[in-house]
Amino acid sequence: MSTVLGLDIGSSSVIAGILHGTKIVVEAPRAFFRSRCEGPKVEVDPEELLRAMRTAIAGLGGRAKQADAIHLAVMCPAWVALDRNGRALTPIVTHQDRRSVANARALEAKLGPARHLRICGNRPFPGGISSTTWSWFLEHQPQRLRKADLVGHLNTFLHRRMTGARVTDPSNASFTGLYRTLKLDGWSEELCANLGVSPTLLPEVREADRIGGGITPAAARAFGLRAGTPMIVGLMDGSAGMLLAGAQVGQLFNVCGSTDVLALCTDRPKPHKRLLTRALGLQGKWLQVSTLAAAASAIYWVRDQCFPGMPLNEFQDEFHRLSRVGPEAAGSVRFEPYLAGERTSLEQRQGAFTGLTLASTRTQMLAAVIEGLTRASAARLPLLAHCGTNLLHTVAVSGGSDRLDQLLHRDWPGRWKFRAVTDATMRGLGTFTARP
């Protein structure tokens, strides 16, 4: 059995592990990097991310050099422009960035909402579809882009630095806002013209399990790898988890964490203005996705703001008690669960309490947050049913610490079974073999 070095690069950390199939033989401690948050801007320093990668790989104690191949999963979008030597001309702009609302409106208005959705599969959601980020830089910092030789997402950046290749996969291409997502047949000249950029700046799109290139001698020295080790093009982290879940048509995969992501695997994508539609990355399948941008993070927020002196175990007991009581625990208080905005809206929504009176208590506010999250979670099922794919009623679930998954599934309409999928992204990288 081949030995795989798995690299999982999320929104705040890098995890490196050695895999034999889907078994994790050894995993290094997480290596963290920071996101710079300034108002609506959310950026990562490319060099700091690379340092985290070196730290994570070093945590394997030299075993990375024994890998037969490197499999890559990345957060997305994570947009960056590169010069001809592969150096970053811009920060890495993450999916949490919301600076480009005006640019999103302009891109959609120029092409027409229906046509944009029909070609791209998505509305140009600010930051979540990175053409809006590219448009923002063209308008506000054009000098940064004058030397651009290649523009893409995180897997493109890593390949350019580590293998010299100019590649991306269909899952990442889908969220550029420039790819013919529904046909999986390349970059759209019409979408590129709408943005005002040349398709020559974009990477070659290959299926995620194809070998993008071999590790260069310079990268081998820098990252503690073996020169020539093949690295797959790579895919989005959620796609790796879906592959571990089986990637059957109709499969639901739910990642319960700071952000809650619910994805449906389909072979007949049907775009909707309130869903994200993207390629799986291989197998000629797609995912249709609905997210709660602040799920566990909303619980952490209300704890920090309303219960700062309460011991954690007491807060958890109160949280679980209120989860069982139901809506009456909130009294007249209601909560809109948009503390981190909404990934499927051009105009960013914000969290809000309503129904507060002088008699309202912090316990009612916590109960209102719980009820707001459960309502929003259940409301996604009719949206996904719109896609026309028959939903399998056994849902693969990753995460869900402190029984958050049970809370978020409490009010789902119908009967469902849930099965836990552990270490989904890393183990998902072991479900396939690298192909030339």
Sequence and secondary structure as in RCSB ss.txt:
>XXXX:A:sequence
MSTVLGLDIGSSSVIAGILHGTKIVVEAPRAFFRSRCEGPKVEVDPEELLRAMRTAIAGLGGRAKQADAIHLAVM
CPAWVALDRNGRALTPIVTHQDRRSVANARALEAKLGPARHLRICGNRPFPGGISSTTWSWFLEHQPQRLRKADL
VGHLNTFLHRRMTGARVTDPSNASFTGLYRTLKLDGWSEELCANLGVSPTLLPEVREADRIGGGITPAAARAFGL
RAGTPMIVGLMDGSAGMLLAGAQVGQLFNVCGSTDVLALCTDRPKPHKRLLTRALGLQGKWLQVSTLAAAASAIY
WVRDQCFPGMPLNEFQDEFHRLSRVGPEAAGSVRFEPYLAGERTSLEQRQGAFTGLTLASTRTQMLAAVIEGLTR
ASAARLPLLAHCGTNLLHTVAVSGGSDRLDQLLHRDWPGRWKFRAVTDATMRGLGTFTARP
>XXXX:A:secstr
   EEEEEE SSEEEEEEEETTEEEEE   EE   EEETTEEEE HHHHHHHHHHHHHTTTTGGGG SEEEEEE 
S EEEEE TTS BSS EEETT  TTHHHHHHHHHHH HHHHHHHHSS   TTTSTHHHHHHHHHH HHHHTT SE
EE HHHHHHHHHT   EE HHHHHTTT B TTTT  B HHHHHHHT  GGGS EE  TTBEEEE  HHHHHHHT 
 TT EEE  EEHHHHHHHHHT  TT EEEEESSSEEEEEEESS    TTSEEEE SSTT EEEEEEESSSHHHHH
HHHHHH TTS HHHHHHHHHHHHHH GGGGTT EEE  TT  TT SS    EEES  TT  HHHHHHHHHHHHHH
HHHTHHHHHHTT     SEEEEEE GGGHHHHHHTT SS  EEEE TTHHHHHTTSS  B 
